[in-house]
């Protein structure tokens, strides 16, 4: 059983910053990739950022230069630092972890960016 618990969402004004955290717990030896996805109202869930166990990162074009993903392997935690937030970043943000080829999801945390 694997659990992902997200925190850090909330309401923020455009131009400000937020930091999301996601801690994984349960029965596993190691986590392959961890990432953040988001789903805005009426939209499909999309990749925001992803980081492998070796530290390689991938970002959606829309967040490059503004968001930074990082992870603490010792704590099984992934972070998403979001700077220069825009109203179009408003969405539910979901944490994802890939463990032995299985994909796990957190419950989601709401981010609302007001203009």
C-alpha positions in Angstrom: 0.0 0.0 0.0 1.4 3.4 -1.0 0.0 6.8 0.1 0.8 10.2 -1.3 -0.1 13.2 0.8 0.0 16.6 -0.7 0.1 20.0 1.0 0.8 23.6 0.2 -2.1 24.6 -2.0 -4.2 27.7 -1.5 -5.4 31.0 -2.8 -2.7 33.5 -4.0 -2.5 36.6 -6.0 -1.0 36.6 -9.5 2.7 37.1 -9.4 3.2 35.5 -6.0 4.6 32.1 -5.1 3.5 28.8 -3.6 5.3 25.7 -2.7 3.6 22.3 -2.9 4.9 19.2 -1.1 4.1 15.5 -1.5 5.2 12.8 0.9 5.1 9.2 0.0 4.6 6.5 2.6 4.0 2.7 2.6 5.7 -0.5 1.6 8.2 0.2 -1.1 12.0 0.1 -1.5 12.4 3.1 -3.8 10.5 5.5 -6.0 11.3 5.8 -9.6 9.8 9.0 -11.0 7.8 11.6 -9.0 5.8 14.4 -10.6 3.1 16.9 -10.4 0.0 17.0 -12.7 -2.8 19.5 -12.7 -6.4 19.6 -13.9 -8.2 22.9 -14.4 -11.9 23.2 -14.7 -13.1 21.5 -17.9 -9.6 20.4 -18.8 -7.7 17.2 -19.0 -5.1 16.3 -16.4 -1.8 17.5 -17.7 1.8 17.0 -16.7 3.4 20.0 -14.9 6.8 18.7 -13.9 8.5 15.4 -13.4 11.7 14.3 -11.8 13.4 10.9 -11.9 15.3 9.2 -9.1 18.5 10.4 -10.7 17.3 14.0 -10.7 16.4 14.5 -14.4 13.6 16.9 -14.8 10.8 17.6 -17.4 8.6 20.6 -17.4 5.5 21.6 -19.3 6.3 24.6 -21.6 3.8 26.7 -19.8 5.7 26.6 -16.5 9.3 26.5 -17.7 11.3 29.3 -16.0 8.6 29.7 -13.3 8.2 26.3 -11.6 11.0 24.2 -10.1 10.5 20.5 -9.1 12.8 18.9 -6.6 12.9 15.8 -4.4 14.3 14.5 -1.2 14.9 10.8 -1.7 15.6 10.2 2.0 12.2 11.6 2.9 10.4 10.2 -0.2 9.1 13.7 -0.8 8.7 15.8 -3.9 8.3 19.6 -4.0 7.0 22.0 -6.6 8.1 25.6 -6.1 5.8 27.8 -8.1 6.8 31.4 -8.8 5.3 34.2 -10.8 1.9 32.5 -10.6 -0.7 33.3 -13.2 -4.5 32.9 -13.2 -4.2 30.2 -15.8 -2.2 28.1 -13.2 -5.5 27.7 -11.3 -6.1 24.0 -11.0 -6.1 21.0 -8.7 -2.6 19.8 -8.5 -2.0 16.0 -8.1 1.2 14.3 -7.0 2.2 11.2 -8.9 4.8 8.5 -8.0 5.9 5.6 -10.1 7.0 2.6 -8.0 8.0 -0.7 -9.7 6.0 0.3 -12.9 2.8 1.2 -11.0 1.5 4.7 -10.9 0.1 6.2 -7.7 -1.8 9.4 -7.1 -2.4 11.8 -4.3 -5.8 13.2 -3.5 -5.0 16.6 -5.0 -4.5 20.1 -3.7 -6.3 23.1 -5.0 -4.4 26.1 -6.2 -6.3 29.3 -7.0 -4.5 32.3 -8.5 -6.5 35.5 -8.5 -5.8 38.3 -10.9 
